[in-house]
Amino acid sequence: MGMATILAGMPDMWRDTLAAHVPDQHGYCQTCRNSSGVSATWPCRIREVAEEAKYIHDGGLPGTFTGRHSRH
Ligand SMILES: [Zn+2]
């Protein structure tokens, strides 16, 4: 069972993640920064997992999520 499948059963978790992991004006994740200020490019890996969790929660089959950026 993948991380997204587990997360799909915890809507509060992926909703918070989707709200927090948003891009800044440079296209980097606002939440994924290390102590030296380096950010992950957005969508970061955590964001992708949360989006897949939402997809599964909404009735998608685990492992079939390909709709990045197509659902808002
Ligand atoms: Zn992030």
N, CA, C, O and the ligand as a Tripos MOL2 file, in Angstrom:
@<TRIPOS>MOLECULE
protein
  289   287    73     0     0
PROTEIN
NO_CHARGES

@<TRIPOS>ATOM
      1 N           0.8480   -1.2030    0.0000 N.3       1 MET1
      2 CA          0.0000    0.0000    0.0000 C.3       1 MET1
      3 C           0.8800    1.2480    0.0000 C.2       1 MET1
      4 O           1.7880    1.3940    0.8190 O.2       1 MET1
      5 N           0.5900    2.1200   -0.9200 N.am      2 GLY2
      6 CA          1.4240    3.3050   -1.0470 C.3       2 GLY2
      7 C           1.0490    4.3930   -0.0560 C.2       2 GLY2
      8 O           0.0100    4.3490    0.6020 O.2       2 GLY2
      9 N           1.9310    5.3600    0.0190 N.am      3 MET3
     10 CA          1.7160    6.4830    0.9260 C.3       3 MET3
     11 C           0.4220    7.2160    0.6020 C.2       3 MET3
     12 O          -0.3250    7.5870    1.5080 O.2       3 MET3
     13 N           0.1500    7.4300   -0.6930 N.am      4 ALA4
     14 CA         -1.0500    8.1700   -1.0850 C.3       4 ALA4
     15 C          -2.3090    7.4140   -0.6900 C.2       4 ALA4
     16 O          -3.3120    8.0220   -0.3150 O.2       4 ALA4
     17 N          -2.2560    6.0850   -0.7740 N.am      5 THR5
     18 CA         -3.4070    5.2710   -0.4030 C.3       5 THR5
     19 C          -3.7040    5.3990    1.0790 C.2       5 THR5
     20 O          -4.8610    5.4840    1.4890 O.2       5 THR5
     21 N          -2.6520    5.4130    1.8710 N.am      6 ILE6
     22 CA         -2.8150    5.5900    3.3120 C.3       6 ILE6
     23 C          -3.3690    6.9830    3.6080 C.2       6 ILE6
     24 O          -4.2770    7.1500    4.4220 O.2       6 ILE6
     25 N          -2.8020    7.9670    2.9300 N.am      7 LEU7
     26 CA         -3.1860    9.3550    3.1620 C.3       7 LEU7
     27 C          -4.6310    9.6230    2.7150 C.2       7 LEU7
     28 O          -5.3030   10.5010    3.2560 O.2       7 LEU7
     29 N          -5.0860    8.8710    1.7450 N.am      8 ALA8
     30 CA         -6.4430    9.0600    1.2280 C.3       8 ALA8
     31 C          -7.4930    8.8660    2.3130 C.2       8 ALA8
     32 O          -8.5770    9.4460    2.2460 O.2       8 ALA8
     33 N          -7.1690    8.0490    3.3160 N.am      9 GLY9
     34 CA         -8.0850    7.8230    4.4170 C.3       9 GLY9
     35 C          -8.0080    8.8870    5.4980 C.2       9 GLY9
     36 O          -8.7100    8.8190    6.5070 O.2       9 GLY9
     37 N          -7.1480    9.8710    5.2740 N.am     10 MET10
     38 CA         -6.9770   10.9420    6.2550 C.3      10 MET10
     39 C          -7.1550   12.3000    5.5690 C.2      10 MET10
     40 O          -6.1840   13.0200    5.3390 O.2      10 MET10
     41 N          -8.4220   12.6430    5.2430 N.am     11 PRO11
     42 CA         -8.6790   13.8630    4.4500 C.3      11 PRO11
     43 C          -8.1110   15.1320    5.0680 C.2      11 PRO11
     44 O          -7.6570   16.0180    4.3440 O.2      11 PRO11
     45 N          -8.1290   15.2320    6.3850 N.am     12 ASP12
     46 CA         -7.5770   16.4360    7.0170 C.3      12 ASP12
     47 C          -6.0930   16.5970    6.6920 C.2      12 ASP12
     48 O          -5.5950   17.7090    6.5170 O.2      12 ASP12
     49 N          -5.4000   15.4590    6.6160 N.am     13 MET13
     50 CA         -3.9590   15.4960    6.3420 C.3      13 MET13
     51 C          -3.6770   16.0040    4.9370 C.2      13 MET13
     52 O          -2.8600   16.9070    4.7610 O.2      13 MET13
     53 N          -4.3430   15.4360    3.9310 N.am     14 TRP14
     54 CA         -4.0090   15.8810    2.5760 C.3      14 TRP14
     55 C          -4.5760   17.2620    2.2690 C.2      14 TRP14
     56 O          -4.0240   17.9980    1.4510 O.2      14 TRP14
     57 N          -5.6950   17.6180    2.9350 N.am     15 ARG15
     58 CA         -6.2010   18.9800    2.7420 C.3      15 ARG15
     59 C          -5.2160   20.0100    3.2810 C.2      15 ARG15
     60 O          -4.9530   21.0270    2.6400 O.2      15 ARG15
     61 N          -4.6740   19.7360    4.4670 N.am     16 ASP16
     62 CA         -3.6730   20.6410    5.0400 C.3      16 ASP16
     63 C          -2.4290   20.6980    4.1550 C.2      16 ASP16
     64 O          -1.8360   21.7600    3.9610 O.2      16 ASP16
     65 N          -2.0460   19.5390    3.6240 N.am     17 THR17
     66 CA         -0.8470   19.4900    2.7820 C.3      17 THR17
     67 C          -1.0520   20.2740    1.4960 C.2      17 THR17
     68 O          -0.1700   21.0210    1.0740 O.2      17 THR17
     69 N          -2.2120   20.1080    0.8720 N.am     18 LEU18
     70 CA         -2.5020   20.8460   -0.3620 C.3      18 LEU18
     71 C          -2.5380   22.3540   -0.1010 C.2      18 LEU18
     72 O          -2.1400   23.1460   -0.9550 O.2      18 LEU18
     73 N          -3.0170   22.7450    1.0820 N.am     19 ALA19
     74 CA         -3.0850   24.1670    1.4160 C.3      19 ALA19
     75 C          -1.7070   24.7470    1.7080 C.2      19 ALA19
     76 O          -1.4540   25.9220    1.4410 O.2      19 ALA19
     77 N          -0.8190   23.9220    2.2570 N.am     20 ALA20
     78 CA          0.4910   24.4230    2.6820 C.3      20 ALA20
     79 C           1.5230   24.3890    1.5620 C.2      20 ALA20
     80 O           2.3530   25.2910    1.4540 O.2      20 ALA20
     81 N           1.4750   23.3510    0.7280 N.am     21 HIS21
     82 CA          2.5070   23.1790   -0.2910 C.3      21 HIS21
     83 C           2.0590   23.8220   -1.6000 C.2      21 HIS21
     84 O           1.6020   23.1560   -2.5280 O.2      21 HIS21
     85 N           2.2080   25.1190   -1.6330 N.am     22 VAL22
     86 CA          1.8160   25.9100   -2.8010 C.3      22 VAL22
     87 C           3.0630   26.6110   -3.3450 C.2      22 VAL22
     88 O           4.0160   26.8360   -2.5990 O.2      22 VAL22
     89 N           3.0700   26.9600   -4.6360 N.am     23 PRO23
     90 CA          4.2680   27.5680   -5.2250 C.3      23 PRO23
     91 C           4.4120   29.0440   -4.8550 C.2      23 PRO23
     92 O           3.4230   29.7600   -4.7020 O.2      23 PRO23
     93 N           5.6560   29.4790   -4.7160 N.am     24 ASP24
     94 CA          5.9000   30.9050   -4.5810 C.3      24 ASP24
     95 C           6.0270   31.5200   -5.9840 C.2      24 ASP24
     96 O           5.8030   30.8400   -6.9850 O.2      24 ASP24
     97 N           6.3810   32.7870   -6.0460 N.am     25 GLN25
     98 CA          6.4200   33.4510   -7.3580 C.3      25 GLN25
     99 C           7.5350   32.9300   -8.2580 C.2      25 GLN25
    100 O           7.5660   33.2430   -9.4480 O.2      25 GLN25
    101 N           8.4490   32.1380   -7.7000 N.am     26 HIS26
    102 CA          9.5510   31.6020   -8.4920 C.3      26 HIS26
    103 C           9.3350   30.1420   -8.8870 C.2      26 HIS26
    104 O          10.1870   29.5420   -9.5420 O.2      26 HIS26
    105 N           8.1870   29.5670   -8.4870 N.am     27 GLY27
    106 CA          7.9010   28.1880   -8.8390 C.3      27 GLY27
    107 C           8.4870   27.1790   -7.8750 C.2      27 GLY27
    108 O           8.6500   26.0070   -8.2160 O.2      27 GLY27
    109 N           8.8060   27.6350   -6.6580 N.am     28 TYR28
    110 CA          9.3050   26.7170   -5.6450 C.3      28 TYR28
    111 C           8.2570   26.5480   -4.5520 C.2      28 TYR28
    112 O           7.4500   27.4420   -4.2970 O.2      28 TYR28
    113 N           8.2890   25.3670   -3.9030 N.am     29 CYS29
    114 CA          7.3360   25.1150   -2.8310 C.3      29 CYS29
    115 C           7.5860   26.0520   -1.6570 C.2      29 CYS29
    116 O           8.7260   26.2340   -1.2270 O.2      29 CYS29
    117 N           6.5090   26.6480   -1.1410 N.am     30 GLN30
    118 CA          6.6500   27.5830   -0.0250 C.3      30 GLN30
    119 C           6.9420   26.8790    1.2960 C.2      30 GLN30
    120 O           7.4700   27.4900    2.2250 O.2      30 GLN30
    121 N           6.5990   25.5970    1.3800 N.am     31 THR31
    122 CA          6.7490   24.8620    2.6340 C.3      31 THR31
    123 C           8.0380   24.0510    2.6700 C.2      31 THR31
    124 O           8.6620   23.9350    3.7250 O.2      31 THR31
    125 N           8.4450   23.4910    1.5400 N.am     32 CYS32
    126 CA          9.6340   22.6440    1.5060 C.3      32 CYS32
    127 C          10.9030   23.4880    1.3740 C.2      32 CYS32
    128 O          11.4880   23.5860    0.2950 O.2      32 CYS32
    129 N          11.3140   24.0920    2.4850 N.am     33 ARG33
    130 CA         12.5740   24.8360    2.5160 C.3      33 ARG33
    131 C          13.4540   24.2360    3.5990 C.2      33 ARG33
    132 O          12.9670   23.8540    4.6630 O.2      33 ARG33
    133 N          14.7310   24.1540    3.3310 N.am     34 ASN34
    134 CA         15.6200   23.7250    4.4000 C.3      34 ASN34
    135 C          16.1680   24.9590    5.1250 C.2      34 ASN34
    136 O          15.8070   26.0890    4.7980 O.2      34 ASN34
    137 N          17.0260   24.7350    6.0930 N.am     35 SER35
    138 CA         17.4630   25.8250    6.9660 C.3      35 SER35
    139 C          18.2660   26.8840    6.2210 C.2      35 SER35
    140 O          18.3650   28.0190    6.6870 O.2      35 SER35
    141 N          18.8370   26.5350    5.0820 N.am     36 SER36
    142 CA         19.5910   27.5300    4.3210 C.3      36 SER36
    143 C          18.7150   28.2340    3.2850 C.2      36 SER36
    144 O          19.2130   29.0170    2.4760 O.2      36 SER36
    145 N          17.4010   27.9500    3.3110 N.am     37 GLY37
    146 CA         16.4730   28.6730    2.4480 C.3      37 GLY37
    147 C          16.3040   28.0830    1.0590 C.2      37 GLY37
    148 O          15.6670   28.6960    0.2020 O.2      37 GLY37
    149 N          16.8650   26.9030    0.8230 N.am     38 VAL38
    150 CA         16.7160   26.2600   -0.4810 C.3      38 VAL38
    151 C          15.3690   25.5450   -0.5430 C.2      38 VAL38
    152 O          15.0290   24.7740    0.3550 O.2      38 VAL38
    153 N          14.6110   25.8000   -1.5940 N.am     39 SER39
    154 CA         13.2880   25.2130   -1.7260 C.3      39 SER39
    155 C          13.2880   24.1000   -2.7620 C.2      39 SER39
    156 O          14.1290   24.0570   -3.6600 O.2      39 SER39
    157 N          12.3300   23.2100   -2.6150 N.am     40 ALA40
    158 CA         12.0880   22.2050   -3.6350 C.3      40 ALA40
    159 C          11.2890   22.8340   -4.7640 C.2      40 ALA40
    160 O          10.4300   23.6810   -4.5190 O.2      40 ALA40
    161 N          11.5630   22.4290   -5.9980 N.am     41 THR41
    162 CA         10.7420   22.9050   -7.1020 C.3      41 THR41
    163 C           9.3330   22.3660   -6.9240 C.2      41 THR41
    164 O           9.1420   21.2430   -6.4580 O.2      41 THR41
    165 N           8.3560   23.1670   -7.2960 N.am     42 TRP42
    166 CA          6.9570   22.8100   -7.1170 C.3      42 TRP42
    167 C           6.3850   22.2630   -8.4290 C.2      42 TRP42
    168 O           6.7480   22.7790   -9.4870 O.2      42 TRP42
    169 N           5.5100   21.2460   -8.4230 N.am     43 PRO43
    170 CA          5.0230   20.5670   -7.2220 C.3      43 PRO43
    171 C           6.0760   19.6570   -6.6150 C.2      43 PRO43
    172 O           6.7090   18.8650   -7.3140 O.2      43 PRO43
    173 N           6.2540   19.7770   -5.3200 N.am     44 CYS44
    174 CA          7.2070   18.9480   -4.6030 C.3      44 CYS44
    175 C           6.6370   17.5360   -4.4570 C.2      44 CYS44
    176 O           5.4700   17.2870   -4.7620 O.2      44 CYS44
    177 N           7.4720   16.6290   -3.9900 N.am     45 ARG45
    178 CA          7.0580   15.2270   -3.8480 C.3      45 ARG45
    179 C           5.8960   15.0850   -2.8600 C.2      45 ARG45
    180 O           4.9940   14.2730   -3.0660 O.2      45 ARG45
    181 N           5.9250   15.8720   -1.7980 N.am     46 ILE46
    182 CA          4.8600   15.7870   -0.7960 C.3      46 ILE46
    183 C           3.5330   16.2410   -1.4080 C.2      46 ILE46
    184 O           2.4910   15.6260   -1.1810 O.2      46 ILE46
    185 N           3.5830   17.3130   -2.1750 N.am     47 ARG47
    186 CA          2.3950   17.8130   -2.8650 C.3      47 ARG47
    187 C           1.8220   16.7420   -3.8090 C.2      47 ARG47
    188 O           0.6100   16.5370   -3.8690 O.2      47 ARG47
    189 N           2.7060   16.0750   -4.5330 N.am     48 GLU48
    190 CA          2.2500   15.0490   -5.4790 C.3      48 GLU48
    191 C           1.5480   13.9050   -4.7530 C.2      48 GLU48
    192 O           0.5310   13.3920   -5.2210 O.2      48 GLU48
    193 N           2.0960   13.5130   -3.6140 N.am     49 VAL49
    194 CA          1.4670   12.4390   -2.8290 C.3      49 VAL49
    195 C           0.0930   12.8930   -2.3410 C.2      49 VAL49
    196 O          -0.8680   12.1250   -2.3820 O.2      49 VAL49
    197 N           0.0020   14.1460   -1.8780 N.am     50 ALA50
    198 CA         -1.2790   14.6590   -1.3830 C.3      50 ALA50
    199 C          -2.3110   14.7450   -2.5000 C.2      50 ALA50
    200 O          -3.4890   14.4580   -2.2870 O.2      50 ALA50
    201 N          -1.8670   15.1410   -3.6950 N.am     51 GLU51
    202 CA         -2.7950   15.2050   -4.8260 C.3      51 GLU51
    203 C          -3.2950   13.8210   -5.2140 C.2      51 GLU51
    204 O          -4.4620   13.6480   -5.5660 O.2      51 GLU51
    205 N          -2.3940   12.8250   -5.1460 N.am     52 GLU52
    206 CA         -2.8210   11.4590   -5.4480 C.3      52 GLU52
    207 C          -3.7810   10.9540   -4.3760 C.2      52 GLU52
    208 O          -4.7290   10.2300   -4.6780 O.2      52 GLU52
    209 N          -3.5330   11.3390   -3.1180 N.am     53 ALA53
    210 CA         -4.4260   10.9500   -2.0240 C.3      53 ALA53
    211 C          -5.8300   11.5140   -2.2530 C.2      53 ALA53
    212 O          -6.8230   10.8190   -2.0400 O.2      53 ALA53
    213 N          -5.9090   12.7570   -2.6820 N.am     54 LYS54
    214 CA         -7.1990   13.3700   -2.9870 C.3      54 LYS54
    215 C          -7.8860   12.6260   -4.1330 C.2      54 LYS54
    216 O          -9.0920   12.3810   -4.1040 O.2      54 LYS54
    217 N          -7.0890   12.2760   -5.1360 N.am     55 TYR55
    218 CA         -7.6120   11.5470   -6.2920 C.3      55 TYR55
    219 C          -8.2150   10.2020   -5.8680 C.2      55 TYR55
    220 O          -9.2990    9.8280   -6.3140 O.2      55 TYR55
    221 N          -7.4960    9.4870   -5.0050 N.am     56 ILE56
    222 CA         -7.9840    8.2010   -4.5140 C.3      56 ILE56
    223 C          -9.2230    8.4080   -3.6450 C.2      56 ILE56
    224 O         -10.1940    7.6580   -3.7440 O.2      56 ILE56
    225 N          -9.1800    9.4310   -2.7930 N.am     57 HIS57
    226 CA        -10.3230    9.7550   -1.9350 C.3      57 HIS57
    227 C         -11.5710   10.0420   -2.7630 C.2      57 HIS57
    228 O         -12.6830    9.6840   -2.3730 O.2      57 HIS57
    229 N         -11.3770   10.6940   -3.9140 N.am     58 ASP58
    230 CA        -12.4940   11.0520   -4.7920 C.3      58 ASP58
    231 C         -12.9510    9.8880   -5.6760 C.2      58 ASP58
    232 O         -13.8520   10.0540   -6.4990 O.2      58 ASP58
    233 N         -12.3420    8.7200   -5.5110 N.am     59 GLY59
    234 CA        -12.7910    7.5370   -6.2270 C.3      59 GLY59
    235 C         -11.8340    6.9910   -7.2650 C.2      59 GLY59
    236 O         -12.1490    6.0130   -7.9420 O.2      59 GLY59
    237 N         -10.6650    7.6090   -7.4030 N.am     60 GLY60
    238 CA         -9.6730    7.1110   -8.3580 C.3      60 GLY60
    239 C          -9.0020    5.8470   -7.8550 C.2      60 GLY60
    240 O          -8.9470    5.6020   -6.6500 O.2      60 GLY60
    241 N          -8.4980    5.0560   -8.7700 N.am     61 LEU61
    242 CA         -7.8060    3.8360   -8.3880 C.3      61 LEU61
    243 C          -6.3500    4.1440   -8.0640 C.2      61 LEU61
    244 O          -5.6900    4.8680   -8.8100 O.2      61 LEU61
    245 N          -5.8410    3.6010   -6.9560 N.am     62 PRO62
    246 CA         -4.4290    3.8110   -6.6160 C.3      62 PRO62
    247 C          -3.5210    3.3930   -7.7650 C.2      62 PRO62
    248 O          -3.7260    2.3420   -8.3720 O.2      62 PRO62
    249 N          -2.5320    4.2040   -8.0590 N.am     63 GLY63
    250 CA         -1.5760    3.8710   -9.1140 C.3      63 GLY63
    251 C          -1.9710    4.3750  -10.4830 C.2      63 GLY63
    252 O          -1.2020    4.2440  -11.4350 O.2      63 GLY63
    253 N          -3.1770    4.9580  -10.6030 N.am     64 THR64
    254 CA         -3.6240    5.4320  -11.9200 C.3      64 THR64
    255 C          -3.6190    6.9550  -11.9970 C.2      64 THR64
    256 O          -4.0370    7.5320  -13.0010 O.2      64 THR64
    257 N          -3.1480    7.6030  -10.9430 N.am     65 PHE65
    258 CA         -3.1820    9.0650  -10.9310 C.3      65 PHE65
    259 C          -2.1650    9.6380  -11.9070 C.2      65 PHE65
    260 O          -0.9610    9.4310  -11.7560 O.2      65 PHE65
    261 N          -2.6620   10.3660  -12.9140 N.am     66 THR66
    262 CA         -1.7520   10.9990  -13.8760 C.3      66 THR66
    263 C          -2.1640   12.4450  -14.1240 C.2      66 THR66
    264 O          -1.5900   13.1270  -14.9740 O.2      66 THR66
    265 N          -3.1700   12.9080  -13.3720 N.am     67 GLY67
    266 CA         -3.8000   14.1870  -13.7000 C.3      67 GLY67
    267 C          -3.1770   15.4070  -13.0590 C.2      67 GLY67
    268 O          -3.8810   16.3680  -12.7470 O.2      67 GLY67
    269 N          -1.8800   15.3890  -12.8590 N.am     68 ARG68
    270 CA         -1.2240   16.5360  -12.2350 C.3      68 ARG68
    271 C          -1.5220   17.8170  -13.0220 C.2      68 ARG68
    272 O          -1.3530   17.8710  -14.2400 O.2      68 ARG68
    273 N          -1.9610   18.8270  -12.3030 N.am     69 HIS69
    274 CA         -2.2500   20.1520  -12.8750 C.3      69 HIS69
    275 C          -3.5370   20.1990  -13.6810 C.2      69 HIS69
    276 O          -3.9060   21.2660  -14.1740 O.2      69 HIS69
    277 N          -4.2320   19.0760  -13.8320 N.am     70 SER70
    278 CA         -5.4250   19.0980  -14.6500 C.3      70 SER70
    279 C          -6.6860   19.2820  -13.8020 C.2      70 SER70
    280 O          -7.7600   19.5440  -14.3430 O.2      70 SER70
    281 N          -6.5640   19.1470  -12.4830 N.am     71 ARG71
    282 CA         -7.7090   19.2720  -11.5900 C.3      71 ARG71
    283 C          -7.4620   20.3910  -10.5930 C.2      71 ARG71
    284 O          -6.4260   20.4130   -9.9290 O.2      71 ARG71
    285 N          -8.3960   21.3110  -10.4810 N.am     72 HIS72
    286 CA         -8.2090   22.4050   -9.5310 C.3      72 HIS72
    287 C          -9.4680   22.5830   -8.7030 C.2      72 HIS72
    288 O          -9.5200   23.4580   -7.8380 O.2      72 HIS72
    289 ZN          6.3580   21.0850   -0.5150 Zn       73 ZN73
@<TRIPOS>BOND
     1     1     2 1
     2     2     3 1
     3     3     4 2
     4     3     5 am
     5     5     6 1
     6     6     7 1
     7     7     8 2
     8     7     9 am
     9     9    10 1
    10    10    11 1
    11    11    12 2
    12    11    13 am
    13    13    14 1
    14    14    15 1
    15    15    16 2
    16    15    17 am
    17    17    18 1
    18    18    19 1
    19    19    20 2
    20    19    21 am
    21    21    22 1
    22    22    23 1
    23    23    24 2
    24    23    25 am
    25    25    26 1
    26    26    27 1
    27    27    28 2
    28    27    29 am
    29    29    30 1
    30    30    31 1
    31    31    32 2
    32    31    33 am
    33    33    34 1
    34    34    35 1
    35    35    36 2
    36    35    37 am
    37    37    38 1
    38    38    39 1
    39    39    40 2
    40    39    41 am
    41    41    42 1
    42    42    43 1
    43    43    44 2
    44    43    45 am
    45    45    46 1
    46    46    47 1
    47    47    48 2
    48    47    49 am
    49    49    50 1
    50    50    51 1
    51    51    52 2
    52    51    53 am
    53    53    54 1
    54    54    55 1
    55    55    56 2
    56    55    57 am
    57    57    58 1
    58    58    59 1
    59    59    60 2
    60    59    61 am
    61    61    62 1
    62    62    63 1
    63    63    64 2
    64    63    65 am
    65    65    66 1
    66    66    67 1
    67    67    68 2
    68    67    69 am
    69    69    70 1
    70    70    71 1
    71    71    72 2
    72    71    73 am
    73    73    74 1
    74    74    75 1
    75    75    76 2
    76    75    77 am
    77    77    78 1
    78    78    79 1
    79    79    80 2
    80    79    81 am
    81    81    82 1
    82    82    83 1
    83    83    84 2
    84    83    85 am
    85    85    86 1
    86    86    87 1
    87    87    88 2
    88    87    89 am
    89    89    90 1
    90    90    91 1
    91    91    92 2
    92    91    93 am
    93    93    94 1
    94    94    95 1
    95    95    96 2
    96    95    97 am
    97    97    98 1
    98    98    99 1
    99    99   100 2
   100    99   101 am
   101   101   102 1
   102   102   103 1
   103   103   104 2
   104   103   105 am
   105   105   106 1
   106   106   107 1
   107   107   108 2
   108   107   109 am
   109   109   110 1
   110   110   111 1
   111   111   112 2
   112   111   113 am
   113   113   114 1
   114   114   115 1
   115   115   116 2
   116   115   117 am
   117   117   118 1
   118   118   119 1
   119   119   120 2
   120   119   121 am
   121   121   122 1
   122   122   123 1
   123   123   124 2
   124   123   125 am
   125   125   126 1
   126   126   127 1
   127   127   128 2
   128   127   129 am
   129   129   130 1
   130   130   131 1
   131   131   132 2
   132   131   133 am
   133   133   134 1
   134   134   135 1
   135   135   136 2
   136   135   137 am
   137   137   138 1
   138   138   139 1
   139   139   140 2
   140   139   141 am
   141   141   142 1
   142   142   143 1
   143   143   144 2
   144   143   145 am
   145   145   146 1
   146   146   147 1
   147   147   148 2
   148   147   149 am
   149   149   150 1
   150   150   151 1
   151   151   152 2
   152   151   153 am
   153   153   154 1
   154   154   155 1
   155   155   156 2
   156   155   157 am
   157   157   158 1
   158   158   159 1
   159   159   160 2
   160   159   161 am
   161   161   162 1
   162   162   163 1
   163   163   164 2
   164   163   165 am
   165   165   166 1
   166   166   167 1
   167   167   168 2
   168   167   169 am
   169   169   170 1
   170   170   171 1
   171   171   172 2
   172   171   173 am
   173   173   174 1
   174   174   175 1
   175   175   176 2
   176   175   177 am
   177   177   178 1
   178   178   179 1
   179   179   180 2
   180   179   181 am
   181   181   182 1
   182   182   183 1
   183   183   184 2
   184   183   185 am
   185   185   186 1
   186   186   187 1
   187   187   188 2
   188   187   189 am
   189   189   190 1
   190   190   191 1
   191   191   192 2
   192   191   193 am
   193   193   194 1
   194   194   195 1
   195   195   196 2
   196   195   197 am
   197   197   198 1
   198   198   199 1
   199   199   200 2
   200   199   201 am
   201   201   202 1
   202   202   203 1
   203   203   204 2
   204   203   205 am
   205   205   206 1
   206   206   207 1
   207   207   208 2
   208   207   209 am
   209   209   210 1
   210   210   211 1
   211   211   212 2
   212   211   213 am
   213   213   214 1
   214   214   215 1
   215   215   216 2
   216   215   217 am
   217   217   218 1
   218   218   219 1
   219   219   220 2
   220   219   221 am
   221   221   222 1
   222   222   223 1
   223   223   224 2
   224   223   225 am
   225   225   226 1
   226   226   227 1
   227   227   228 2
   228   227   229 am
   229   229   230 1
   230   230   231 1
   231   231   232 2
   232   231   233 am
   233   233   234 1
   234   234   235 1
   235   235   236 2
   236   235   237 am
   237   237   238 1
   238   238   239 1
   239   239   240 2
   240   239   241 am
   241   241   242 1
   242   242   243 1
   243   243   244 2
   244   243   245 am
   245   245   246 1
   246   246   247 1
   247   247   248 2
   248   247   249 am
   249   249   250 1
   250   250   251 1
   251   251   252 2
   252   251   253 am
   253   253   254 1
   254   254   255 1
   255   255   256 2
   256   255   257 am
   257   257   258 1
   258   258   259 1
   259   259   260 2
   260   259   261 am
   261   261   262 1
   262   262   263 1
   263   263   264 2
   264   263   265 am
   265   265   266 1
   266   266   267 1
   267   267   268 2
   268   267   269 am
   269   269   270 1
   270   270   271 1
   271   271   272 2
   272   271   273 am
   273   273   274 1
   274   274   275 1
   275   275   276 2
   276   275   277 am
   277   277   278 1
   278   278   279 1
   279   279   280 2
   280   279   281 am
   281   281   282 1
   282   282   283 1
   283   283   284 2
   284   283   285 am
   285   285   286 1
   286   286   287 1
   287   287   288 2
@<TRIPOS>SUBSTRUCTURE
     1 MET1         2 RESIDUE 1 A MET
     2 GLY2         6 RESIDUE 1 A GLY
     3 MET3        10 RESIDUE 1 A MET
     4 ALA4        14 RESIDUE 1 A ALA
     5 THR5        18 RESIDUE 1 A THR
     6 ILE6        22 RESIDUE 1 A ILE
     7 LEU7        26 RESIDUE 1 A LEU
     8 ALA8        30 RESIDUE 1 A ALA
     9 GLY9        34 RESIDUE 1 A GLY
    10 MET10       38 RESIDUE 1 A MET
    11 PRO11       42 RESIDUE 1 A PRO
    12 ASP12       46 RESIDUE 1 A ASP
    13 MET13       50 RESIDUE 1 A MET
    14 TRP14       54 RESIDUE 1 A TRP
    15 ARG15       58 RESIDUE 1 A ARG
    16 ASP16       62 RESIDUE 1 A ASP
    17 THR17       66 RESIDUE 1 A THR
    18 LEU18       70 RESIDUE 1 A LEU
    19 ALA19       74 RESIDUE 1 A ALA
    20 ALA20       78 RESIDUE 1 A ALA
    21 HIS21       82 RESIDUE 1 A HIS
    22 VAL22       86 RESIDUE 1 A VAL
    23 PRO23       90 RESIDUE 1 A PRO
    24 ASP24       94 RESIDUE 1 A ASP
    25 GLN25       98 RESIDUE 1 A GLN
    26 HIS26      102 RESIDUE 1 A HIS
    27 GLY27      106 RESIDUE 1 A GLY
    28 TYR28      110 RESIDUE 1 A TYR
    29 CYS29      114 RESIDUE 1 A CYS
    30 GLN30      118 RESIDUE 1 A GLN
    31 THR31      122 RESIDUE 1 A THR
    32 CYS32      126 RESIDUE 1 A CYS
    33 ARG33      130 RESIDUE 1 A ARG
    34 ASN34      134 RESIDUE 1 A ASN
    35 SER35      138 RESIDUE 1 A SER
    36 SER36      142 RESIDUE 1 A SER
    37 GLY37      146 RESIDUE 1 A GLY
    38 VAL38      150 RESIDUE 1 A VAL
    39 SER39      154 RESIDUE 1 A SER
    40 ALA40      158 RESIDUE 1 A ALA
    41 THR41      162 RESIDUE 1 A THR
    42 TRP42      166 RESIDUE 1 A TRP
    43 PRO43      170 RESIDUE 1 A PRO
    44 CYS44      174 RESIDUE 1 A CYS
    45 ARG45      178 RESIDUE 1 A ARG
    46 ILE46      182 RESIDUE 1 A ILE
    47 ARG47      186 RESIDUE 1 A ARG
    48 GLU48      190 RESIDUE 1 A GLU
    49 VAL49      194 RESIDUE 1 A VAL
    50 ALA50      198 RESIDUE 1 A ALA
    51 GLU51      202 RESIDUE 1 A GLU
    52 GLU52      206 RESIDUE 1 A GLU
    53 ALA53      210 RESIDUE 1 A ALA
    54 LYS54      214 RESIDUE 1 A LYS
    55 TYR55      218 RESIDUE 1 A TYR
    56 ILE56      222 RESIDUE 1 A ILE
    57 HIS57      226 RESIDUE 1 A HIS
    58 ASP58      230 RESIDUE 1 A ASP
    59 GLY59      234 RESIDUE 1 A GLY
    60 GLY60      238 RESIDUE 1 A GLY
    61 LEU61      242 RESIDUE 1 A LEU
    62 PRO62      246 RESIDUE 1 A PRO
    63 GLY63      250 RESIDUE 1 A GLY
    64 THR64      254 RESIDUE 1 A THR
    65 PHE65      258 RESIDUE 1 A PHE
    66 THR66      262 RESIDUE 1 A THR
    67 GLY67      266 RESIDUE 1 A GLY
    68 ARG68      270 RESIDUE 1 A ARG
    69 HIS69      274 RESIDUE 1 A HIS
    70 SER70      278 RESIDUE 1 A SER
    71 ARG71      282 RESIDUE 1 A ARG
    72 HIS72      286 RESIDUE 1 A HIS
    73 ZN73       289 GROUP 0 **** ****
